[in-house]
Amino acid sequence: MSFKLIVDTFSVSRDTEHFIQLKTLKNPNSEDQVWLAVEIIGDSKYARATSQSIIDTMEEVFFDKLELGAYERFEQSLKEVTSSSRA
């Protein structure tokens, strides 16, 4: 059996203590893509907003400097997400 997802966002599970969202980030100026799996465990009251904040930060930083390699941009994106989560 095989599955084909034809959407860029897919919420796998949502209940009072668990939230998972899969997201594909694309940019028309690059062939690079980022696939994210965001899982939030605990009170899901702000899970959607937190997930969207992570996705927005990843997209903004990853596609900012296309002259850098994809690995370096991905690492910078992760650093930005973790530094903004501490604030």
C-alpha positions in Angstrom: 0.0 0.0 0.0 1.3 3.5 -0.8 0.2 7.0 0.1 0.6 10.2 -1.8 0.1 13.5 0.0 -1.0 16.3 -2.4 -1.1 19.0 0.2 1.7 21.0 1.8 0.3 20.9 5.3 -1.0 17.8 7.1 -2.1 17.6 10.7 -1.7 14.1 12.0 -3.1 14.3 15.5 -4.8 16.9 17.6 -6.2 16.3 21.0 -5.9 18.0 24.4 -2.3 16.9 25.0 -0.9 16.1 21.6 -0.4 18.1 18.4 1.5 16.9 15.3 1.8 18.9 12.0 3.7 18.0 8.9 4.6 20.8 6.6 6.5 21.2 3.3 8.2 24.5 2.7 9.0 25.6 -0.8 10.3 28.7 -2.5 9.7 29.6 -6.2 13.2 31.0 -6.4 14.9 27.7 -5.4 14.5 24.0 -5.9 15.3 23.4 -2.3 12.5 22.2 0.0 12.2 21.6 3.8 10.0 19.0 5.2 9.1 19.6 8.9 7.4 17.5 11.4 6.4 19.5 14.4 5.2 17.7 17.6 4.0 19.5 20.6 3.2 17.5 23.7 1.4 19.0 26.7 -1.3 21.6 26.8 -2.3 22.2 23.2 -4.0 25.5 23.9 -1.3 27.4 22.0 0.0 24.5 19.9 -1.2 25.8 16.6 0.3 29.3 17.2 3.6 27.8 18.4 3.8 25.4 15.4 3.1 28.3 13.0 5.8 30.4 14.7 8.3 27.6 14.2 7.3 27.1 10.6 7.4 30.8 9.8 10.9 31.2 11.3 12.2 28.1 9.4 10.8 29.4 6.2 12.1 33.0 6.7 15.7 32.0 7.6 16.1 29.0 5.3 15.1 30.8 2.1 16.8 34.1 3.1 20.3 33.6 1.7 20.1 31.2 -1.2 23.8 31.6 -2.1 24.6 29.5 1.0 24.4 25.8 1.0 21.2 24.1 2.0 22.8 22.4 5.0 24.2 25.7 6.4 20.8 27.4 5.9 19.0 24.6 7.6 21.4 24.8 10.6 20.9 28.6 10.8 17.1 28.0 10.7 17.3 25.6 13.6 19.5 27.9 15.6 17.0 30.8 15.1 14.1 28.6 16.1 15.8 27.5 19.3 17.0 31.0 20.2 13.5 32.5 19.7 11.9 29.7 21.8 14.1 30.7 24.7 13.1 34.3 24.6 
